[in-house]
Amino acid sequence: MKSNTNKFKTSIVSLMSKQIFQIVFLFLFSFSIQAQDQKARDLLDQVTAKVKSYDNIVIDFKYSLNNAKENISQDSKGNVTMKKNQYVLNFMGVTKIFDGKKTYTIVPEDEEITISAVNDGDENAVTPSKMLTFFNKGYHYSMDVLQNVRGRKIQYIKLVPNNTKDQRKEILLGIDVQTKHIYNLIEVGKKGTKTTLTVNSFKTNQPLSKNQFTFAESKYPNYYINKLD
C-alpha cells in the first residue's frame, strides 16, 4: 500500500498533469472562445498555429509550490513527452503513461502500478481532450503585464474564474513573444498558495521510439498491478 508521502506525490503528479496539458494540449486545436480581449485572442491563436505544426513535443519543467502564510516552499523538476493525445510524464519519482486509452501510473518506490481507463464523463479526468475545454468556458481572460525575463519578452495573459467557488484567484499564462511558446503558468489561490510551472526546455519533432507510449507489463515483474477499469 502507498504511504501518505507517496499518496501526496501521486496527487501532485495528477495536478501537474492538468497544468501541463493546460499549457500544451489546449493549443493543439483552435480556440472556440468568443473574444473578450482581441489582443489576447490574437496571441493565443499564434501559439495555437505554432504548436499545431509540431509532430511531437518534449518539455523539461520546474514546478514550484509556495505559501508564505503556511511557510511552505517546494521545488521539483520533471519532463513530459507528448504526441497527439498520448504522453509520458515523469515527476517526483512517478511515471504516468497515457497511450490514448488507458493511464498507467508507475510508482517504483512502492513497486506499484495503477491502470485506469479513460472516463469521458469524468470532469476531473486528466486527458488531452478534457484540457481542450480548459479555456473554452468558465474564465474571463485579458492581456496582462509584459516582462523581460533573462533577455526574453514574456507576455502574460490573465484568466479569472467566473465561478466564485473556485479556489483559484487567477491564472497567469506567460508566452514568449518571439517564439510563441509557453514560458510558464502561474496559479494563484485565494488562500495564498501559488503554484508555478516553468518550461526550462521546449523541444519539438524529436526522434521517438515506436513504443514510446506503450506500457510493457513485463518490465515490472515484481510490481503490484492495481487495475481500476
C-alpha positions in Angstrom: 0.0 0.0 0.0 1.1 3.6 -0.6 2.5 5.6 2.3 0.9 9.0 3.0 4.0 10.6 1.4 3.6 8.6 -1.8 -0.2 9.4 -1.9 0.8 13.1 -1.8 3.3 12.5 -4.6 0.7 10.8 -6.8 -1.8 13.7 -6.0 0.8 16.3 -7.0 1.6 14.3 -10.2 -2.1 14.4 -11.1 -2.2 18.1 -10.5 0.9 18.5 -12.7 -0.7 16.6 -15.5 -3.6 19.0 -15.5 -1.3 22.0 -15.6 1.0 20.6 -18.3 -1.9 19.9 -20.6 -3.4 23.3 -19.9 -0.1 24.7 -21.2 0.3 22.5 -24.3 -2.6 20.4 -25.4 -5.2 23.2 -25.4 -3.1 24.7 -28.2 -3.2 21.7 -30.4 -6.6 22.8 -31.6 -8.2 26.1 -32.4 -9.9 28.0 -29.7 -13.7 28.4 -29.7 -13.8 31.2 -27.2 -15.6 34.3 -28.1 -13.0 37.1 -28.0 -13.0 39.1 -24.7 -9.7 40.7 -25.4 -8.7 40.7 -29.1 -5.0 41.1 -28.4 -5.0 38.2 -26.1 -7.0 36.1 -28.6 -4.6 37.0 -31.4 -1.6 35.9 -29.3 -3.3 32.7 -28.3 -4.1 32.0 -32.0 -0.4 32.4 -32.9 0.6 30.0 -30.2 -2.1 27.6 -31.4 -0.8 27.7 -35.0 2.8 27.2 -33.9 2.2 24.2 -31.7 -0.1 22.5 -34.2 2.8 22.4 -36.7 4.8 20.0 -34.4 4.7 16.2 -34.7 5.7 15.9 -31.0 6.8 18.0 -28.1 9.3 17.2 -25.3 9.4 19.5 -22.3 11.6 19.8 -19.2 10.0 21.8 -16.5 10.3 23.1 -13.0 7.3 23.1 -10.6 7.2 25.4 -7.6 4.6 25.5 -4.8 4.7 28.4 -2.3 2.5 29.6 0.6 4.2 32.2 2.8 1.4 32.1 5.4 1.9 28.3 5.9 5.7 28.5 5.4 5.5 26.1 2.5 8.1 26.2 -0.3 8.7 23.2 -2.6 10.5 22.9 -5.9 10.6 19.9 -8.2 11.7 19.1 -11.7 10.2 16.8 -14.3 9.7 16.1 -18.0 6.9 15.2 -20.4 6.9 13.8 -23.9 3.7 14.3 -26.0 2.4 13.3 -29.4 -1.2 13.9 -30.4 -3.3 12.5 -27.4 -0.5 10.4 -25.9 2.1 11.3 -23.3 4.7 10.1 -20.8 5.2 12.2 -17.7 8.0 11.8 -15.2 7.7 13.8 -12.0 8.6 13.3 -8.3 9.7 9.7 -8.9 6.4 8.8 -10.5 5.8 8.0 -14.2 2.5 8.4 -15.9 1.9 6.9 -19.4 -1.2 7.6 -21.4 -1.5 5.5 -24.6 -4.7 7.2 -25.8 -7.0 4.7 -24.0 -5.6 4.0 -20.6 -3.4 5.7 -18.0 -0.6 3.8 -16.3 0.7 5.4 -13.1 4.0 3.7 -12.1 5.4 4.2 -8.6 8.9 2.5 -8.3 9.2 3.3 -4.6 6.1 1.2 -3.8 6.6 -1.2 -6.8 3.0 -0.5 -7.6 1.3 0.3 -10.9 -2.3 1.7 -11.2 -4.1 1.2 -14.5 -7.2 3.2 -15.2 -9.4 3.6 -18.3 -10.4 7.0 -19.6 -13.8 8.0 -18.5 -15.1 10.8 -20.8 -17.8 11.6 -18.3 -15.4 12.3 -15.5 -14.9 16.1 -15.3 -11.6 15.6 -13.3 -10.1 13.1 -15.8 -6.6 14.2 -16.8 -6.7 13.7 -20.6 -5.8 15.9 -23.6 -9.4 16.0 -24.7 -10.5 17.4 -21.3 -7.8 20.0 -21.4 -9.2 21.3 -24.7 -12.1 22.8 -22.8 -10.0 24.4 -20.1 -10.1 27.9 -21.7 -13.3 27.4 -23.6 -15.6 28.2 -20.7 -15.6 29.5 -17.1 -12.9 32.1 -17.4 -12.6 35.8 -18.3 -9.2 36.4 -20.0 -7.3 39.5 -20.9 -3.8 40.8 -21.6 -1.6 41.4 -18.5 2.0 42.6 -18.0 4.9 42.3 -20.4 8.1 41.3 -18.6 11.8 40.9 -19.6 13.0 37.5 -18.3 16.7 36.9 -18.9 16.5 38.7 -22.2 13.2 37.2 -23.3 10.0 39.2 -23.6 7.2 37.3 -21.8 3.7 38.5 -22.4 1.2 37.3 -19.7 -2.5 36.6 -20.2 -4.7 36.6 -17.1 -7.5 34.2 -16.6 -10.0 34.8 -13.9 -12.5 32.0 -13.0 -16.2 33.0 -13.3 -17.2 30.6 -10.6 -16.9 32.4 -7.2 -16.5 29.0 -5.5 -13.3 28.3 -7.5 -10.3 28.3 -5.0 -8.1 29.9 -7.6 -8.0 33.7 -7.7 -6.4 33.9 -11.1 -4.2 32.1 -13.6 -1.4 33.8 -15.5 -0.1 32.3 -18.7 3.3 33.5 -19.8 4.1 33.4 -23.6 7.5 34.1 -25.2 6.7 36.9 -27.6 9.4 35.8 -30.1 9.0 32.0 -30.2 5.2 31.9 -29.4 6.0 29.1 -26.9 4.6 28.9 -23.4 7.1 30.0 -20.8 5.2 29.4 -17.6 1.8 29.0 -16.0 1.1 30.6 -12.5 -1.9 29.6 -10.4 -2.7 32.0 -7.5 -5.0 30.6 -4.9 -7.4 32.6 -2.7 -5.8 31.2 0.4 -2.3 32.4 -0.6 -1.0 29.3 -2.3 0.9 29.9 -5.6 2.0 27.1 -7.9 4.3 27.9 -10.9 5.1 25.6 -13.8 8.1 27.0 -15.7 9.3 25.4 -19.0 13.1 25.0 -18.9 13.4 23.3 -22.3 10.9 23.0 -25.1 11.9 20.6 -27.9 9.9 19.6 -30.9 9.9 16.9 -33.6 12.2 14.6 -31.7 13.1 11.1 -32.8 10.8 8.9 -30.7 10.6 5.1 -30.3 7.6 3.4 -31.8 6.9 2.1 -28.3 7.4 5.4 -26.6 3.8 5.5 -25.3 3.3 1.7 -24.8 3.1 0.2 -21.4 5.0 -3.1 -21.1 4.0 -5.1 -18.0 6.9 -7.5 -18.5 9.3 -4.6 -17.4 7.8 -4.7 -13.9 7.8 -8.4 -12.8 7.6 -7.7 -9.1 5.1 -4.9 -9.1 1.6 -5.0 -7.7 -0.8 -4.2 -10.5 -3.9 -2.3 -9.5 -6.5 -2.3 -12.3 -9.3 0.2 -11.8 -11.2 -0.4 -15.0 
